[in-house]
Amino acid sequence: MRPEGVESALLSARWYSDDDILALEMEKLFLKGPRYVGHELSVPRVGDRRPVDLDGEGLILARGASGVEVLVNACRHRQAVVVTEPGNSKHIQCPFHKWTYGMDGTLIGTPHFSPRPCRNLFSVPTTAWNGLVLAGPAAVERDLHGWADGGLFRFDGHAFHSSVEMECRQNWKTFVEVYLDLYHVAPFHPGLAGLVSCDELRWTAGEFYSVQTVGMRKDISGGATPAYERWQSKIREAFPVLPERGAVWAFYYPNLMLEWNPGSIMVSVLSPRSPSVTANRIEFFYDEEVVGRVPGFVEAHQAAYFETAAEDEVLGQMMDRGRRNLKAGGREDAGPIQSPMEDGIVLFHRYVLDRIREP
């Protein structure tokens, strides 16, 4: 997995606290990346719409009679925001002057205007992959050539459950590195380490992605923490024959993460707010058949999920503080890489450097 001859991480301490570097990353990585808006399953019925913040750009994910649309969340009259919360209705109506639009953004109502102006909501071109709606210029089929997840991320039989945004007090790349680092699972995540086996790690990777799969432990009758004890109990109830896989962590560079657990899929998208603050929007999808017959499955899963997320937040903040300490003293350091459990960090660093160096 590791690029030949690379023994250590490729980004030094200053990459994690510099405003100019973040500006370059936004230009070279984020604006040219996949730009995830949302999943088609989050607007399952005609008339469903959701507001989405995409790196500061306010959008609407809406389902009309002809399919899913992505629209700019600004009225074409006085530019007011038209959708402030998820909902379902026949039309999209601006609360200011009641200008009314179809679910495809077509202007259909303008009180006291005759003739009606031709001012539809701005639309955003998109592509879709396995239901993921992407608004960026990235060529998803090219980027994900060779992607191997066993079909787990087709979302078959799953339904959208909820979305939450977390503010992470760490650099976005630090968050990614913790996500890609399996070396810390055993020493820092007692709950997760009791569920999955990182000794059974399998990797696939391409120029724009990596997928890491770990096994399920043979015996999950206990639980190292109360949250994981409840979660493992629900897994045993849902799956009398335990799945071979314990988790799959996939990453479409630079900021789109897909995680599979038995009976659930999570989609996370990172949006840097500053060199030291990152917004993480997490969407939860659950296997409808499992949830229907195992009461408490969702609640148990999310309690375990957020326990591990809180532990990772502690780690990320520790790493960023240490890097600021190095920078303050004029020192640089990157550190060696443990193979194979940290190989994903090198692959991600190589992607960042290659994109930054592009003209």
N, C-alpha and C positions, 0 to 999 in steps of 0.2 A: 504493500500500500504506500509506504513512505517513498517520496521522490528520492531517487538514487543520490547518495552522498550527503543527504541532509540529516544532521544529528540533533539539531535544536530548532526551537521556534524561530520564525523569520521576522517577526515584528518586535521592535524594541519598545522600551517603556514610554517614550514620547508619543507613540502612536495612539495612546489611550487618553490623552488629556489636552490635545491641541485643537484649537478651533479651526485653524487653516486645514489641517488634515481632515477633520470632519466635513468641511465644505467640499473638499475634493472627493471624499467618499460619496457624498450626496449626489454630486454631479456625475461621477464616473461609474458608481455602483448602483445606487438606488434608482436614479432616474432612467437608467438603462436596463434595469432588472425586470423581474416578472410583474411587480406591483400588484399584489393580491388585493382585490376589492372585497370578496366574500364568496361564499359557496351558494350554488343554486338551491341547495336544500334549505337555506336560511330564508328563502322567499318561495315556499312551496306552492302557494295558491295564487291565482290571478288576483291582483289588487294588493298583494303584499309589497311593502317597501320598508327599507331600512336606511338610516343615515350612516355614512361611513366617512371616517377621517383617514385620508391616505396621504401621510406625510404632510399634513397641513392643508391639503386640498379636500374640501367638503364635497362628497359625492352622494348619490342615491342609488342603491341597488333595488331595482323594482321588477316585478313580474307582470307583464301585460299579456294580452291574448296571443301574441306572437312569440313570447318567450321572455328571457331576462334582459333587461336594459340597465346600462349605467349612465346616469345623468348627473350634470353639475348641479349642486344644491344651492342655486341662486335664481330667484325670479327674474324674468327678462323685463320687468317693469322698473321697480326700484331696487332690485338686486337683493331683496330680503331672502333669508333662508326659508325654504318651503317645507322641509321635512325635519322635524326635531326629535322624533322618536319612532321606533318600529310600529307598524300598524297595518291595517287593511282597509281599503276604501275603493270606490269605483274610479276616483280621480285623485290627482294631487292638486291641492288648492293652497295658494299663498294666503296666510292669515292677514296680510297687510291690506290689500285691496280686492281680495277674492279672485285674483286671476286664477284660472283653472286649466289644468293640463291633463291629458290622457296619460296612462301609465307608460307610454312610449315617449313622453315629453312633448307631444303635440299640443299647442295652445288651442283650447276649445271654448274658453269663456273669458270675456273682458268687459265687466260692467261699465256702461257709459262710454264705450269706444265703438264707433261705427264709421267706417268698416273696421273689422278686427285686424290688428297688426299681425304680421307674419313673424312672430317672435317665439319660436319653440324653445324649450329648455335645451341648453347645449348638451350634446351627447358625447360619450367617450367610447372610441373603438375598443373592443375587447376580444380576447380569445378565451377558450375554456379548455381545461384539461381535467378529466375525471370530476367535472362539476365545479372545479375551482375557477372563478372568474378573474382573469388577469387583464390589467389595463396598461401594461408596459410594452416596450418594443421588443422584449426578449422573444426569441423563437423557441417556444416551449418544446415542440417535438424534436427540434435539433438539440436543445440544451439537455433534455432528459433521455437522449438515446442511450440505451443500455440499462436504464433504470430497472432495478430488480427488487420488487417488494412482494412478490408472490400474489399480486392482485389485491393486497390488503387495502390499498388506498383507492379502490374504486367506489368505496362508500356503499356497496351493495347491502341492502337491508337496513341501512342506518338512517336516522332522522336527526335533524338539527335540534339541539336542546337549549343551549344558552351561549352567551358571549360575555366576557368580562375583560376589562382593561386593567393591567397592573402597571404601576410606576416603579421601575427598577432603578435604584440609585447606583448605576454602574454604566460603564461604556458599553455600547452595543456589541463590540467585538469580544469583550470580556464575557458577556452573556453567551455568545455563540461558543466560545472556547469551553465554558463549563458544560454546555449542552453536548459538545462533541467529545468531552473527556470522560472516559469510563474508568480511568485510573483512580478517581476519587470515590467511586461508588461504594466500595467496601469500607473504607475508613470514615466516610462522612455521611452516608445514607443508610443507617441500620435497617430502616423499614424496607426500602427498595432492594437492598442487598439480600434480604431474606426472601425476596420474591423471584428475582431474576439471577441468572448465572452469567457473569461477564466472562467466565472461562470458555463459554460457548459463543464467543463473538465471531460474527461473519460480516465482512465489509464488501460493498460494491461502491464504486465511485466513478465519476466522469469529470469533465472539465468544469461543469457548473453544478455539481451535486455530490452528495455522499449519502449512503444508506447503511446504517449499522443495525444488526439484528443480534439480540441476545436470547438465550434459552430461558425456559421456565425451570425453576428448581423442582426436583422430583418430589420433595416433601414440602408442602406449604401449609401444613396443619396448624402451625403456630403463627406467630407474628412478632417481630422485634419491637413494634410500637403498637399502641392501641388502635391507631388509625389503620395500620397495615393488617393487624389481626382481623379487623372487621372486613377489610377489602378482600383479604385472602379467603375468608369464610364465604363471601359472596361469589368469588371466582369458583370455589369448590362446588357451591350450590348450582351455579350456572353451567359449569363444565365438569361433569362427573369424570370424564376422561380429560385430563389437563392438556391444554394446547402445548405443542412443542415450543412455540415461541413465547417468551415472557414479555418482550417489548421490541418494537422497531422504532428507531429514531432516524428520520429522513430529513434532509436539509437541501433546499433549492436556494443556491446563493443569490443575493447576499443575505436575505432576511426572512425566508419563508420556511417554517418547520412543520413537519407532519409527524405525529407520534401515534403509534398503534399500541393499545393494550387489549387484552381479551375483552371483547364486547364494547370497545370504545375507540374513537379516533379523535385526536385533538389537532387543530390547526392553529399555529401561532405565527404572528407577523410582528416584526420589530420595527419601531419608528424612533430614530434618535431625536431627542429634544435638545440635547447639548452633549458635549463630550462625556459628561458624568451622569446623564439621565436618559433612560430609554423607556419608551412605552411599549408594552407587550400586550397585544390583543389576542386573546385565547378564545377559540370557538370549540365547543364540545358537541360531539355527535355520538349517538348510542345505537347499538343494535336493538331494533324494536322488539324482536322476538325475545331476547334475553331480558330486557327491561320489563316486558309484559308478564313474565313468569317469575322474576326474582325481585320481590319488594325490597327497596332500600339499596338496590345496586348502584344507582347514580350517586346517591349521597355518600355511600362508602367509598366509591371510586374517587370522587372529588375531594373528600377529606384526605385521602392518601396522596393524591396528586398535589394538593396545595401544601401539604407537609413537606414534600420533597422540594417544591418550588421555593418555600421559605428557607430551606437549608441552602439551596443554590444561591439565593439572594445574599445570604451571609458570606458565602465563598466569594461571590463576585465583588462585593464591597471590600473584602479583605485584599483581594488581588489589586484592585484599583488604588487602595491606600498605599500598598507596597510600591506600586509603580510610581505614584506621586512622590514617595519618599526618595526613590532613585533619581527621578527627574530633578527634584529640589537640590540634590547634592551633585548634579552634573554627571551622574553615572548612567550607564546603559547596561541592560542585561536582558536575556531572553530565556535561557534555561534549556536543558536537554529534554528530549522527547522520549517517552516510554512507548515502545512499539510492542504490540499493535494498538494498545488502549488509548494512545494519544495521537495516532497517525492522522486522524481527521483534522486536528489543529493545523498541521503542516499543510495539508491540502487546501484548507481554507485560507491560510496565510498566502500561499502561492497564488490563489485566485485573486485576493485583494491586491497584491503587488502587480500582477499581470494587468489587471484592469486600470490601476492607477497610472501605470507606465504607458498605456495606450494613448496615441495622439488625440 
